[in-house]
Amino acid sequence: MNPVLDAALRSWPFEPWLTVNVLVAACVYLRGWRVYHRRDPERWHYGRLAAFLGGLASVFVALASPLEPFTSLLLSVHMVQHLLLVMVAPLLIWLGAPLLPMIRGLPEPVRTYWIAPLFNVAWLRRLVVWLAHPVSALVLFVVATWVWHTPSLYDLALRAPGWHYVQHACFLVSGLLFWFPVVRPYPVRVTWPVWFLFPYLILADLSNTALSALLTFSDRVLYLHYASVPRIGSGSALSDQAAAGVFMWVPGSIAYLLPLFAIGLRLLFGESDLKPDSKTPLVNGRVSLPLLGESPSDRRFDLLRMPIIGPFLRWRYSRQTLQLPMLLLAVAVVMDGFTGPEVGPMNLAGVLPWVHWRGLLIIGLLIAGNVFCTACPFMLPRTIARRFLPAEMNWPRRLRGKWLAIGLLVTFFTAYEAFSLWDNPRLTAWIIVGYFVAAFAVDGLFRGAAFCKYVCPIGQFNFVQSLASPLEIAVRDPAICSACKTKDCIRGRDGIPGCELNLAQPRKHGNMDCTACLDCVHACPHDNIGILATPPGRGLSDDPFRSGVGRFGQRPDIAALVMVLVFAAFTNAAGMVGPVLEWEETTRQQLGLASTLWLIVAVNVLSMLVAPLLFVWLAASGSRLWGRVPHSTLTVANRFAFAFVPLGFAMWLAHYGYHLATTYEAAWPVTQRFAIDHGWNALGVPLWVCGCCEVAGTWLPKTEIVILDFGLLWTLYLAHHIARNMTPSGRAFRAFVPWALLAVMLFVVGVWIVLEPMQMRGSQ
């Protein structure tokens, strides 16, 4: 194989932020396009879908293919990248007519509360009209092209990655603006005549020709960067520059002249300018856009309706089938914790719980909700022994809240840092054994799944984080539940238990206290309960009555649980960064302590109990006084606490995701060692270099910050919505400000944590 071609094929850059954005855009467009395709397949044909996806693919190829690493070595390759961003991608995207599908494909709350209000903002409408006008679009396009091709700015973009991203964004945005008047994607209506595009495209071609000629016929290298980099092949930097000029000249002129030819044919044969479509209703001379309405045929996504996985989950013994391998894995971790090497990175108990289980747990919560509780191994022995255990006692009334679970969570997180649990396999094994014993004892004596509802720290973590999940066990048709007389989803039937936590499905909102055991699904005789898609975070900004929970605004224990987990996310992540560890050691020496044990305990108690109490009280008091909220400080704190679920979730995801991304290979060598220790050599000899933590790529902190960005924006949105619900008209923003300041403060702390060097845990 040609060496250059081989190097190109091996040079695929890893750009997760771009990949995720492209995939999200494709999914949103496809979701909206499917709705319109069912209504009008003639207009919303597959060509539009292919064009839009092709435009996204062009962006991906330009920025996340071997073109990207070679742009710093060859100006000609850099020019191809810019042509994709300026001419290919924008044209294809607009040919896909993305305006309606992209809006229709968004979740309904986003369309209703974020997008729809923008249409009523007068200055924003005027700005869009001005940007879309051919004069403005042409000027911005030409200016962006010439400015970024000046030697000083071009070399700056090559030296500084940040400016390189800005350059790419300018080219893509200016390209979208330029081609918008040419394509005029449906349902846009314009006021200028079609012949106006003749001077528009000719002037753009003249600008392109002048710049291309300057590059092609120059007798010196214009961009000093390319004169200093190693050459690929036998060509010189000057010949590479000439090739770049040719690439810009010929394809660019073709891109401008082909639309001119098509427009000329339309005018020659007398085709009139764009007219309103007969199928598109007009309101006061404007096209009425069906942006927010739901089609009667639309149905929410239901995981139980999916092939293969749906029938399996509807099977009566599906949960036990999922629990069994998890139980066997837990037994193996305990065995290795007691009998294996006491070096964490070489022991299953030092790697699987603290790297893989935590990382997969938070990803599972993000994708599918409370999946771990569905497959919880601690419940399988209890389920089997239920035939012999009485379970007749009621859980003590004074403990019927989340306060005990909060104490256990703070104790666990503190012990995790104080005793370095990730590097103590034996203690980890004892914790797992203690979990089994506690679950067995509590649920053996008390009815109503008391361990899951009131005790289990893992369950409380899952309950809170799954409030932001996209799936929820819910009824499909409330009318069927209203007519149901037997209430089998709670009482059970034919040996199938009903909901042990007494969550009445018609009045259940969100995933709080739901262990996703699927008993209600199996017991319902009407097949009216599904695992339905729901807008993530639905119900966090409102306060309806929830079966088994009540109103969030009247549950200070649940609000306290939320805030403890939010602050614990930042505390737990901060405990692994270099500056914090250095501070702990320096403080220990200054205080003359033998170890950092009590210092860590004090810091964790302050940061997970005292700090949330102080900051939430300050924010609630400020919000109540400044916004004149007609509620008590406690009620204000209870309501606004739930707005911070997304920000806390984002920090957990960034933290646990970091460990999983850098240490995922560590599971294989410890599995090989465990197999050899028990007489099975088929897996081979462990290669311990795989147990070493991978060097975090530059993409990882960027991804973590993007995750925190989403968490912050989501939290701010929820807090503002809560302020509007609780505050008299005109005072909502003032009530919102103190909570926004608290969210921004936590976000800044999170970004600082992400950018600091991390301690590698669960690896060698």
Secondary structure, 3 states (H helix, E strand, C coil): CCHHHHHHHCCCCCCHHHHHHHHHHHHHHHHHHHHHHHHCCCCCCHHHHHHHHHHHHHHHHHHHCCHHHHCCCCHHHHHHHHHHHHHHHHHHHHHCCCHHHHHHCCCHHHHHHHHHHHHHCHHHHHHHHHHHCHHHHHHHHHHHHHHHCCHHHHHHHHHCHHHHHHHHHHHHHHHHHHHHHHHCCCCCCCCCCHHHHHHHHHHHHHHHHHHHHHHHHCCCCCCHHHHHCCCCCCCCHHHHHHHHHHHHHHHHHHHHHHHHHHHHHHHHCCCCCCCCCCCCCEECCEECCCCCCCCCCCCCCEHHHCCCHHHHHHCCCHHHHHHHHHHHHHHHHHHHHHHCCCCHHHCHHHHHHHHHHHHHHHHHHHHHCCHHHHCCCCHHHHHHHCCCCCCCECCCHHHCCCHHHHHHHHHHHHHHHHCCHHHCHHHHHHHHHHHHHHHHHHHHHECCCHHHHHHCHHHHHHHHHHHHCCEEEEECCHHHHHHCCCCHHHHCECCECCCCCCCCHHHCCCCCCCCCCCHHHHHCCCCCEEEEECCCCCCCCCCCCECCCECHHHCHHHHHHHHHHHHHHHHHHHCCEHHHHHHHHHHHHHHCCCCCHHHHHHHHHHHHHHHHHHHHHHHHHHHHHHCCCCCCHHHHHHHHHHHHHHHHHHHHHHHHHHHHHHHHHHHHHHHHHHHHHCCCCCCCCCCHHHHCCCCCCCHHHHHHHHHHHHHHHHHHHHHHHHHHHHCCCCCHHHHHHHHHHHHHHHHHHHHHHHHCCECCCCCC
